[in-house]
């Protein structure tokens, strides 16, 4: 049986944190990574633009690379695009949203911090999650507009301004949160730095492993039996890495450092003129 193929979509490199969790859980699965770098950052786009770009690009990627599961590895997109995607395809679509429920499950002092993009922080979807799962907690939300850009810059060797980041995190210190939710898929890529800046935080929560478990479950429902013998080092995790903008210099090296080398890297995907609206027949 050919190993299943999973599409992982984000506005940039953040979804690599989710792809890493999927690859470690399922080394034999073929991953196709799609970054809408030409539309990045999604936190600065209107909801309508995010929905339209996500639908159009995912639809086109599925035409070129038929997949068994789609993972929208972007909180900013997932909080608005999932219904539109699910009505567009029969392929299971998994979204990534801030892990409020697990955070409320572990917090001892009932003070939780949520670090996300300004767009995610402002979305009614997040307010709904807090009402449903953390209504007994004091929830401090921080939306840092620049952090995703700083993390993208690291791919090209730029230094992340950790002093400015530390200042931006001050409300968590002031509130005394013992748990922080990483509500943007870029942030686990700099988790060691965040932990260094907030040593008083006891619990760090992100969605990566839960998403990997969900992917396994969906593939098993489709009849796939994971091959435990497939050693990660024998596998090329990414069959394709597609960027809608230019490929960032240093991307190949960055992927290798993450343990996620790619068979093929393509920039400016899809070729100009091939973009069709998701609404068209
Ligand atoms: N990785 C995306 C997220 O999880 C980044 C959003 C952006 O492009 O602003 O929200």
Boltz pocket constraint, residues with backbone or C-beta under 6 A from the ligand:
constraints:
  - pocket:
      binder: B
      contacts: [[A, 10], [A, 11], [A, 12], [A, 14], [A, 15], [A, 40], [A, 41], [A, 42], [A, 43], [A, 44], [A, 73], [A, 74], [A, 75], [A, 76], [A, 77], [A, 117], [A, 120], [A, 148], [A, 183], [A, 184], [A, 185], [A, 186]]
      max_distance: 6.0
